[in-house]
């Protein structure tokens, strides 16, 4: 689900006057791994356009970066679209999705409006995202409870590498196909209770795999647990809310729009919650 309140704004300029690529993220020029990942996408764009031009990239998030709120997904979908447009390419949504995916896997979904599914595929050309439903299909709300705005302890890339060492990893892979099928069905049928239950099941499965890898990765902190406990208590009081998480300590609390204000208010009372971000289903990457 693309989020209305979490944006990456990216500007890309190719110019013959530039003698190297310069990358600015959140007002700071970056080098090292961050720059390498961005230049990789720029190189692919240059190759497609058959042009040898250096670029200046200026990118800024309105939410914490590298904190498990999918900033890389947002950033690389924006980069793929802005970069290809800046150099004169007219790529289809599928082409943009496969391009963005090479910067960050989940970025392929952030290209698509509303609710998206990432198709596994067999190779680069067949692994991309498709739309399941438009933004206005379901009045869901995603309230991000931010309990840590710092950089997460282990990147998603490190998490992927460690996951294969977990004894639970093979079991997780066997479960995923059926869980994805059920999630797709409950989304399209708007079965909120079952949809929410599956979200929590998937989040716990992901984090159990991280916790049982070698060495273990613990993304959760006391704030994470406080929010999870608060969601359980809300449901006991009849407030329909469920949690999910990326690879990080911050928690996405999903509810129907009519319950959004109460859920956000309850989260705001928690001692470990720094602030919340209120999101409705949104469009994906777009030129502004």
C-alpha positions in Angstrom: 0.0 0.0 0.0 1.6 3.3 -1.1 1.4 5.8 1.7 0.1 9.4 1.4 2.2 10.8 4.2 5.7 9.4 3.4 7.3 11.0 0.4 10.7 11.1 -1.2 11.1 14.2 -3.5 13.9 13.6 -6.0 15.4 15.9 -8.7 17.7 14.6 -11.4 19.7 16.7 -13.8 22.0 15.4 -16.6 24.3 18.0 -18.0 27.4 17.9 -20.3 29.1 20.4 -18.0 29.2 17.9 -15.1 32.4 15.9 -14.8 31.1 13.4 -12.2 27.9 12.2 -10.6 27.0 14.1 -7.4 24.4 12.7 -5.0 22.7 14.7 -2.3 20.4 13.0 0.2 18.6 14.9 2.9 20.8 18.0 2.2 24.1 16.1 2.5 26.4 14.9 -0.3 26.9 11.2 0.0 29.8 8.8 -1.0 30.4 5.1 -0.5 27.7 2.5 -0.6 24.8 5.0 -0.8 26.3 6.7 -3.8 27.2 3.4 -5.5 23.6 2.2 -5.3 22.3 5.5 -6.9 25.0 5.5 -9.6 24.1 1.9 -10.5 20.6 3.1 -11.5 22.0 6.1 -13.3 24.3 3.8 -15.3 21.3 1.7 -16.3 19.4 4.8 -17.4 22.4 6.1 -19.4 22.8 2.7 -21.0 19.1 2.7 -22.0 19.3 6.2 -23.4 22.7 5.6 -25.0 24.0 8.8 -23.5 27.2 9.5 -21.6 26.2 12.3 -19.2 26.9 12.8 -15.6 24.1 13.7 -13.2 23.3 15.7 -10.1 20.7 14.0 -7.9 19.0 15.8 -5.0 16.7 13.7 -2.9 14.9 14.4 0.4 12.5 12.4 2.6 9.8 13.9 4.7 10.1 10.9 7.1 13.1 9.2 8.8 15.5 7.5 6.4 17.0 4.0 7.0 14.6 3.5 9.9 12.5 0.7 8.6 9.8 2.8 7.0 10.7 1.8 3.4 12.7 4.9 2.6 14.7 3.0 0.0 11.6 1.8 -1.7 10.3 5.3 -2.0 13.7 6.7 -3.0 14.5 4.3 -5.8 11.1 4.5 -7.4 11.5 8.3 -7.4 15.0 8.0 -8.8 13.9 5.6 -11.6 11.1 7.9 -12.7 12.9 11.2 -12.4 16.2 9.9 -13.9 14.5 8.3 -16.9 12.4 11.4 -17.6 15.4 13.7 -17.1 17.4 12.0 -19.8 14.4 11.8 -22.2 13.3 8.2 -21.8 9.6 7.2 -21.9 9.5 4.0 -19.9 6.4 1.9 -19.3 5.2 1.2 -15.7 6.6 -2.3 -16.0 10.0 -1.0 -17.2 10.1 1.5 -14.4 9.2 -1.2 -11.9 12.0 -3.5 -13.0 14.5 -0.6 -13.1 13.6 0.6 -9.6 13.8 -2.9 -8.2 17.5 -3.0 -9.1 18.1 -0.3 -6.5 15.8 -1.7 -3.8 13.7 -4.7 -4.4 10.6 -3.2 -2.8 10.9 -0.1 -4.9 9.2 -1.9 -7.7 5.9 -1.6 -5.8 6.3 2.1 -5.1 6.1 2.8 -8.8 2.5 1.6 -8.8 -0.6 3.5 -7.6 -2.5 2.2 -4.6 -2.2 -1.4 -3.7 0.6 -3.3 -5.5 1.9 -6.9 -5.6 5.5 -7.8 -6.5 5.6 -10.7 -8.9 8.5 -13.1 -8.2 9.3 -13.8 -11.8 12.2 -15.9 -13.1 14.6 -13.1 -14.1 15.0 -9.4 -14.1 12.5 -8.8 -16.9 9.8 -10.9 -15.3 10.1 -9.6 -11.7 8.0 -6.5 -11.3 5.0 -5.0 -9.5 1.4 -4.9 -10.7 -1.6 -3.0 -9.3 -4.1 -5.0 -7.3 -6.4 -2.0 -6.5 -6.6 1.7 -6.9 -5.9 4.0 -3.9 -9.7 4.6 -3.4 -10.5 0.9 -3.4 -10.5 0.5 0.4 -10.5 3.1 3.1 -7.6 1.7 5.0 -5.3 3.9 7.2 -1.7 3.1 8.0 -0.5 5.0 11.1 3.3 4.7 11.5 4.2 4.7 15.2 7.8 6.0 15.2 9.7 4.7 18.2 13.2 5.2 16.8 14.0 7.7 14.1 17.7 6.6 13.9 19.3 4.3 11.4 18.3 0.7 12.0 20.8 -1.8 13.4 21.0 -3.9 10.3 20.1 -3.0 6.8 17.6 -5.0 4.7 20.5 -6.2 2.6 22.2 -7.6 5.7 18.9 -9.1 6.9 18.5 -10.9 3.5 22.0 -12.3 3.8 21.5 -13.5 7.4 18.0 -14.9 6.8 19.2 -18.0 5.0 21.1 -19.1 8.2 17.8 -19.3 10.2 16.4 -22.8 10.8 13.0 -21.3 10.2 13.9 -19.8 6.8 12.8 -22.9 4.7 9.5 -23.1 6.6 8.9 -19.4 6.0 9.4 -19.8 2.2 6.9 -22.7 2.2 4.3 -20.6 4.0 4.7 -17.5 1.9 2.9 -18.6 -1.3 -0.3 -19.5 0.5 -0.1 -16.4 2.8 0.3 -14.1 -0.2 -2.7 -15.7 -1.9 -4.8 -15.3 1.2 -3.7 -11.6 1.6 -4.6 -10.9 -2.0 -8.0 -12.4 -1.6 -8.8 -10.7 1.7 -7.7 -7.4 0.2 -9.8 -7.7 -2.9 -12.8 -8.9 -0.8 -12.2 -6.2 1.9 -12.2 -8.8 4.7 -10.5 -6.6 7.2 -10.4 -8.9 10.2 -8.7 -11.8 8.3 -6.5 -9.3 6.3 -5.2 -7.8 9.6 -4.6 -11.2 11.1 -2.5 -12.2 8.1 -0.5 -8.9 8.3 0.5 -9.7 11.9 1.2 -13.3 11.1 3.6 -12.2 8.3 5.3 -9.5 10.4 6.0 -12.0 13.2 7.2 -14.6 10.7 9.7 -12.1 9.2 11.1 -11.0 12.5 11.3 -14.5 13.9 13.5 -15.4 10.9 15.7 -12.4 11.7 15.9 -13.3 15.5 16.9 -16.9 14.7 19.5 -16.1 12.1 23.2 -16.5 12.9 24.1 -14.1 14.3 20.6 -13.0 15.4 19.2 -9.7 14.4 16.8 -8.0 16.9 15.0 -5.1 15.2 12.4 -4.8 18.0 13.0 -2.5 20.9 10.8 -1.7 24.0 8.9 0.8 21.9 8.0 -1.9 19.3 6.7 -4.1 22.1 4.8 -1.3 23.7 3.0 -0.5 20.4 2.2 -4.2 19.7 0.8 -4.5 23.3 -1.3 -1.4 22.7 -2.8 -2.8 19.5 -3.8 -6.0 21.4 -5.5 -3.9 24.1 -7.3 -1.7 21.5 -8.8 -4.8 19.9 -10.0 -6.0 23.4 -11.8 -2.7 23.6 -13.4 -3.2 20.2 -11.1 -0.9 18.2 -10.2 -2.7 15.0 -6.4 -2.3 14.5 -3.6 -4.6 13.5 0.2 -4.1 13.3 2.8 -4.9 10.7 6.5 -4.1 10.4 9.3 -3.8 7.9 12.9 -4.7 8.8 13.1 -2.2 11.6 11.7 -1.2 15.0 9.0 1.2 13.9 5.4 -0.2 13.7 2.7 0.3 11.1 -0.7 0.1 12.6 -3.5 -0.6 10.1 -7.1 0.2 10.7 -10.2 1.4 8.8 -10.5 5.1 8.3 -13.3 5.6 10.8 -11.1 4.1 13.6 -8.1 6.2 12.5 -8.4 9.1 14.9 -8.9 6.9 18.0 -6.0 4.7 17.0 -3.7 7.6 16.4 -4.8 9.2 19.8 -4.1 5.9 21.7 -0.7 5.6 20.0 0.2 9.2 20.9 -0.3 8.4 24.6 2.4 5.7 24.6 5.7 6.7 26.3 8.0 5.3 23.7 6.2 6.7 20.6 8.1 9.8 19.4 5.4 10.8 16.8 3.0 9.2 14.3 2.6 9.5 10.6 -1.0 9.2 9.3 -1.3 7.6 5.8 -4.1 6.8 3.4 -3.6 4.7 0.3 -1.8 6.9 -2.3 -0.5 7.1 -5.8 3.0 5.7 -6.5 5.9 7.6 -8.1 4.9 10.6 -10.2 6.3 13.7 -11.7 5.4 16.9 -9.9 
